[in-house]
Amino acid sequence: MLEWTNPNCPFVQKHYGSGNMQSLQKSAASDGVVWLTINSTNSKSSEFTPAAKMQSWFQGQGAQPAGWLVDGDGKVGKLYGAKTTPHMFIVNPAGNLIYQGAHRRQTLGRSGRCENSQELRTSGTR
């Protein structure tokens, strides 16, 4: 499971504040799923969160991903076409992307994403 996140996104805050994301992480781990949380916020953005602060944020939230990645240059985000937070991708054991999903525009509001949450410039390549 790949979860794109940004601690500054109000929708990420909602899911972590309610314990929803932590519950999913715990349940996935008990089922043998490896959960990787990725923050692809551009390192030049005012919302960029360096690794030490990400670690502190995860601990404060009680998050339980198997691992996490700060993707400040957006390379991983671009590979998957991640554009929103939270944005979820499921990769099967063979390495195939079998699901990707994000909140719908109706849930997020007019823009359909957390503005400035992930300043990714996707090339359309996956």
C-alpha positions, 0 to 999 in steps of 0.5 A: 500500500502506498499512501501519499500524505502531507501533514499540512493538508486538512484532509490528511489531518482529518483522517489522522485526527480521527484515527482512521488512517492509523486504524487502516495501517494497523489492520493492513499490517495484521493482514501482511500488507506493507504500508509505505507513506510518501510525502512528495511535497516539493522541497521548495514549497513552504509546506515541505516537511523535512524527514525529522519533522515527518518522523515527529509528526508520525509519532505524534499521530500514532501512525503505523506505516511499515516505512515512510519516504520524503520525496521532495523532488517528486520522482516517486510521485511522478512515477505513480501520478500522485496528485492529491493527499491522501492518495492511495495506491495498491501494488500487488506482490508481483509489483503491478498497480491494481488500484489507485484512489483519491477523494472526489471533488465533492469531498474536497471542494472546488479544486478537487485536491489540497491546494499546494499539498503536493506540487508535483509536475507529472509528465503522464508517465507511470 
